[in-house]
Amino acid sequence: MRITLEFDGLEEAEDARTAIDGYRWKLAMQDLDRLLRSTTKHGASLVLHNEQATKPECEIADKLREEIRRILEEYTLNLD
């Protein structure tokens, strides 16, 4: 499959960069999700990496994961 994207001029340079960087954005979101999952599943602190997460920190990490998925779903995107 071949897809061609065309952008005209400097005024569309940011749109071109966004299109090119799409995969890197996905990888960054997957890394963020893994970090949050590590907190909810294994109790790893988000702030102090060698410490155990507090209960509120785990709850916040879980809610953030849910919110990220809700937002991605609105844009018909997923992390898989």
Backbone as numpy.savetxt, mean C-alpha at the origin, in Angstrom:
# Nx Ny Nz CAx CAy CAz Cx Cy Cz
0.66 -9.53 -25.17 -0.19 -8.36 -25.17 0.70 -7.13 -25.17
0.32 -6.15 -25.93 1.05 -4.90 -26.00 0.07 -3.76 -25.73
0.48 -2.86 -24.86 -0.32 -1.68 -24.55 0.55 -0.47 -24.82
0.00 0.49 -25.51 0.73 1.71 -25.81 0.05 2.88 -25.11
0.82 3.60 -24.34 0.33 4.81 -23.67 1.01 6.00 -24.31
0.24 7.02 -24.64 0.81 8.21 -25.25 0.48 9.42 -24.39
1.51 10.23 -24.16 1.36 11.46 -23.40 2.00 12.58 -24.21
1.35 13.71 -24.26 1.83 14.84 -25.04 2.37 15.94 -24.14
3.60 16.32 -24.38 4.17 17.50 -23.75 4.47 17.39 -22.28
5.07 18.44 -21.78 5.47 18.50 -20.39 4.30 18.54 -19.43
3.18 19.10 -19.87 2.01 19.19 -18.98 1.45 17.81 -18.62
1.76 16.80 -19.40 1.31 15.44 -19.11 2.42 14.56 -18.54
3.55 15.15 -18.22 4.70 14.39 -17.71 4.36 13.69 -16.40
3.63 14.35 -15.52 3.27 13.73 -14.25 2.34 12.54 -14.47
1.40 12.66 -15.41 0.52 11.54 -15.73 1.33 10.36 -16.27
2.33 10.64 -17.08 3.18 9.58 -17.63 3.95 8.90 -16.50
4.50 9.68 -15.59 5.26 9.12 -14.47 4.35 8.25 -13.60
3.12 8.69 -13.37 2.16 7.91 -12.58 1.87 6.58 -13.26
1.67 6.59 -14.56 1.40 5.35 -15.30 2.59 4.40 -15.23
3.77 4.93 -15.35 4.98 4.10 -15.33 5.23 3.54 -13.93
4.92 4.31 -12.90 5.21 3.90 -11.52 4.13 3.05 -10.88
3.09 2.69 -11.60 1.98 1.93 -11.03 2.41 0.67 -10.30
3.30 -0.09 -10.89 3.75 -1.35 -10.28 4.51 -1.08 -8.99
5.33 -0.03 -8.99 6.08 0.31 -7.77 5.15 0.74 -6.65
4.05 1.45 -7.00 3.05 1.81 -6.00 2.44 0.56 -5.39
2.15 -0.41 -6.23 1.57 -1.66 -5.73 2.55 -2.35 -4.77
3.81 -2.41 -5.14 4.81 -3.03 -4.27 4.91 -2.29 -2.94
4.87 -0.97 -2.96 4.93 -0.18 -1.73 3.72 -0.47 -0.85
2.54 -0.57 -1.44 1.33 -0.88 -0.66 1.41 -2.29 -0.09
1.96 -3.23 -0.83 2.13 -4.59 -0.32 3.10 -4.60 0.87
4.17 -3.81 0.79 5.10 -3.71 1.92 4.42 -3.13 3.15
3.62 -2.09 2.95 2.87 -1.49 4.06 1.92 -2.50 4.67
1.21 -3.24 3.83 0.27 -4.25 4.32 1.01 -5.34 5.11
2.17 -5.77 4.62 2.96 -6.78 5.34 3.40 -6.27 6.71
3.80 -5.00 6.77 4.21 -4.41 8.03 3.05 -4.40 9.03
1.88 -3.98 8.56 0.69 -3.96 9.43 0.29 -5.37 9.83
0.39 -6.32 8.90 0.05 -7.71 9.20 0.99 -8.29 10.24
2.25 -7.93 10.15 3.23 -8.40 11.12 2.85 -7.95 12.53
2.26 -6.77 12.62 1.81 -6.27 13.92 0.58 -7.02 14.39
-0.40 -7.21 13.51 -1.64 -7.87 13.94 -1.44 -9.36 14.18
-0.61 -10.01 13.38 -0.46 -11.46 13.51 0.64 -11.87 14.50
1.76 -11.17 14.46 2.91 -11.59 15.25 3.21 -10.65 16.42
2.47 -9.54 16.50 2.67 -8.61 17.61 3.93 -7.78 17.52
4.46 -7.59 16.31 5.66 -6.77 16.13 5.28 -5.29 16.18
5.98 -4.53 16.99 5.68 -3.11 17.13 5.98 -2.37 15.83
5.12 -1.42 15.48 5.34 -0.58 14.30 6.41 0.47 14.56
6.50 0.91 15.81 7.40 2.00 16.17 8.75 1.48 16.65
8.72 0.58 17.59 9.95 0.01 18.15 10.10 -1.40 17.61
10.87 -1.56 16.57 10.89 -2.80 15.80 11.34 -4.03 16.58
12.05 -3.86 17.67 12.49 -5.01 18.46 11.60 -5.24 19.68
10.48 -4.56 19.73 9.58 -4.64 20.88 8.27 -5.31 20.48
7.53 -5.72 21.49 6.20 -6.29 21.30 5.19 -5.14 21.14
4.25 -5.30 20.23 3.22 -4.28 20.01 2.24 -4.27 21.19
1.75 -3.08 21.49 0.72 -2.96 22.52 -0.61 -3.36 21.91
-1.60 -3.63 22.76 -2.93 -3.99 22.26 -3.52 -2.88 21.40
-3.46 -1.60 21.83 -3.97 -0.53 20.96 -3.24 -0.46 19.62
-1.93 -0.70 19.64 -1.17 -0.67 18.39 -1.65 -1.77 17.44
-1.91 -2.96 17.97 -2.43 -4.06 17.15 -3.81 -3.73 16.59
-4.65 -3.12 17.41 -5.99 -2.75 16.96 -5.93 -1.70 15.85
-5.05 -0.72 16.00 -4.90 0.31 14.98 -4.37 -0.30 13.68
-3.38 -1.19 13.79 -2.83 -1.84 12.59 -3.92 -2.62 11.86
-4.76 -3.31 12.60 -5.85 -4.07 12.00 -6.84 -3.15 11.29
-7.19 -2.05 11.94 -8.13 -1.10 11.33 -7.52 -0.45 10.09
-6.23 -0.16 10.13 -5.57 0.41 8.95 -5.58 -0.56 7.78
-5.33 -1.83 8.05 -5.39 -2.84 6.97 -6.78 -2.89 6.36
-7.80 -2.87 7.21 -9.18 -2.88 6.71 -9.46 -1.65 5.86
-9.00 -0.49 6.32 -9.25 0.76 5.60 -8.52 0.78 4.25
-7.29 0.29 4.23 -6.55 0.21 2.97 -7.31 -0.65 1.97
-7.81 -1.79 2.42 -8.55 -2.68 1.52 -9.86 -2.04 1.05
-10.53 -1.31 1.94 -11.77 -0.63 1.56 -11.50 0.40 0.47
-10.45 1.19 0.67 -10.10 2.22 -0.31 -9.72 1.59 -1.65
-8.89 0.55 -1.61 -8.48 -0.12 -2.84 -9.70 -0.69 -3.57
-10.63 -1.24 -2.80 -11.85 -1.81 -3.40 -12.67 -0.72 -4.11
-12.72 0.48 -3.53 -13.43 1.59 -4.18 -12.84 1.91 -5.55
-11.54 1.72 -5.68 -10.87 1.97 -6.95 -10.74 0.71 -7.80
-11.44 -0.33 -7.39 -11.38 -1.66 -8.03 -9.94 -2.15 -8.18
-9.18 -2.00 -7.11 -7.79 -2.48 -7.05 -7.67 -3.51 -5.94
-6.65 -4.35 -6.02 -6.36 -5.27 -4.92 -4.86 -5.46 -4.81
-4.43 -6.00 -3.69 -3.00 -6.19 -3.46 -2.49 -7.53 -3.98
-3.36 -8.39 -4.38 -2.94 -9.72 -4.84 -2.49 -9.71 -6.27
